[in-house]
Amino acid sequence: MENWTIIIRSPMGETTAKLQFEQTGTGVNGEMTGKSGSGPIEAGRVDGDRLYWTCKIEKPMPMTLKFKGVRKGDEMNGTVKFGIFASGTFVAKPI
């Protein structure tokens, strides 16, 4: 299990959370925990150095976050879609 700190940048500002995941073959599972609550990583998959996953949150309102990222050494960054509302970026580093 890998532990990462993830900083999510949205139109409303930055949010920091803990990302815990494990890769099994091309699949990814785990959990994301932050001030918006915690939830399992769903639909996680790896394609080379690219990662994709979703996570449901409850605050500030229930929605599904859709992540697309690229892992380069000890850093991961990419984009996140906040339900149907907006999109932003993220950067993550191992703890």
N, C-alpha and C positions, 0 to 999 in steps of 0.2 A: 504494500500500500504506500503510495506517495502522498506527501502532504505539501500543499502549496498555499501561498497567500495570493489572492487574486484581487486586483483593483479594477472595478468596473466603472467606466466613465459614461454617464448618461447626460441628457439635456438638463437634468435636475441636480447634477453634481457627481461626486465620486462616492463609491461605496466599497468598503473592504470586506472580504469574506475569506473563509478558509475552504479550500478545495481539497478533498481527499479522494483519490481515485486509484484504481488498479486496472492494468491492461491485461487482458487475456486474449491472446491471438490478435484479432482485429477489433475486438470488443473492449469497451471501457465501462466500468461501473464504479460507484462510490457515492459521495455525498458532498453537498455544498452547504455551509453553515455561515450565517451572517445576521445582521440586524433585521433582515427581511424574513428571518426564519431559517429553517433547514429543510432540505429535501433531497431525495435520491437523484443521482445522475441517471437520466433515461436516454435511450436511443444513442448511447455513446459508441463511437467507432473511431478507428485510426486508419489513415490511408497514407503510408509513408511518414512524413513529418507533420501531416495535417491531422487535427483532432476535431471532432464534431460531437456535441452533446446538447441535451435540453435539461432544464431544471425548473420545477414549478415553485413559485413563491406566493406568499399571502399578503405581504405589505410592500408598497402602500396599497396595493389592491391585488387580488388573485390574477396571476398571469403566468405564462410559460416563457422562459428565457431560452433563446436558441443561440448557441455559441458555435463559432467557426474559428479555429485557431491554428497557428503554426508553432511548432516547438523547435527552437534552435538552442541546443545545449541546455543551459540552466535558465532559460527564459521561454515563456510562451506568450504570444500576443495574437490579437485578432479582433473580430467583431461580435457583437451581441445584439439580437433583435428582441425588443421588449414587447411581446405579444403583438398586437396590431398597431401599437401606438408609435413607437420610435425605435431608433437604433443607436448604438454607441460602440465603444471600443473597450478592450480589456488588456491588461498585462498581468502576468503571473510569474512568481518566482518560488522555488522550493524553500520550504521552511527548514 
